[in-house]
Amino acid sequence: MSAFALIILGFSLLAGLLAATWAAAYRLGFEEGRLTVPLRMIESVAQHRVACEGEAGAGVVADLREHLGMPEKEAWRIVEQTGQPTPSRATGLRSA
């Protein structure tokens, strides 16, 4: 085989690999419009629902699993972590 034929074969294989990767990614999430959500935001929402709204941890875990596809163990870790009180900022006027 000539060098030109090997280069063409290499590009063809690369194009096939890229097409297969794109098809797999599309099937796994792009088709459904999935996006990534920052972990800090998830933790903040879970903390708000548990601490401020007084919602049961099991309900928050169920929502994290259903809506975000999060594993149960990880969802429970986030909910248990939010049970710790965080220092709140004092509201009101501040002196200069």
Helices and strands as residue ranges (DSSP letters): H 3-28, G 30-32, H 39-47, I 48-52, H 57-68, H 72-82
